């Protein structure tokens, strides 16, 4: 009986990780590419690295929003179905 809350927390963390992983991966990849470009061109402006990351994350968020919502909804339905 005491394992249920731990299992629920584990599942919630896994769903949060799976849902946020694509955005984080794109942010890291774009940040790395812009950092290499900045070091090659010696342009050290903060907006040069922030704007491409924000645009890329917004594009990924718009492209994967339906998948993310379906993952969260299926987790919520499973959680409420198992509630006493």
N, C-alpha and C positions, 0 to 999 in steps of 0.2 A: 504493500500500500504506500510506503514512503518513496518508492521508486517512481511513481507517476509524475510528481512535480519535477523531478530531476530529468526524466525523459522528455517531458514537455518543454523544459528550458533548453535541453539539448537540441530538440527539433526546431525550436524557435530560432536559436542561434545559427543552425545550419541553413534554414530558409533565408535568414537575413544575409548570411554570407553568400549564398548562391545568387540572391537577387542583386546584391551590390557588387559582386565580382566583375561583371562586364564593364561597368562604369569606372571602377577603380583601375582595371587593366588598361582601359583606353586612356585614362588620365596619366598613368605612369608612362605608357608608350609615347604619348604626345609630349609629355614633359621631357622625356629623354631625347626625343628628336629635336625639340626646340632648344634644349640645353646644348646639344652638339652643334646646332646651327648658330647659336649665340656665341659659343666659344670659337667657332671657326671664323665668324665675321667680327668678333669682338664688340658686339652690340650688347650692352649690359642693362637694358631697360626691363623693368619688371612687367610692364604691360605686354611686352613681346612674348613672354612665356605664359602669362595668365590668359590672354584672350584666346589663343588656339586651344588651350585645355578646356576652357568653358564652352567654346563652340563644339568641340568634339564630344564632350560629355552631354551636351544638349542634344546633339544628333543621335547619339547612342540611346539616350533616354527616350527620345521620341520613337526611335525604331523598335525598342524592346519594351515599351510601356505595356502593351497588351500581354506579353509573356510574363512580365513582372507582376502585374495585377492578377493574372490567373494563378500564379504560384502562391501569392499571398491569400487569395480567396480560397483556394483549395486547402491551404493550411488552416485558415480560420474555420472553414466548414468541418474539417477533421477534428479540430480542437473542440468546437462546440458540440459535435456529435458524441464525443467521448466524455463530455461534462455530465456530472450527475444531476 
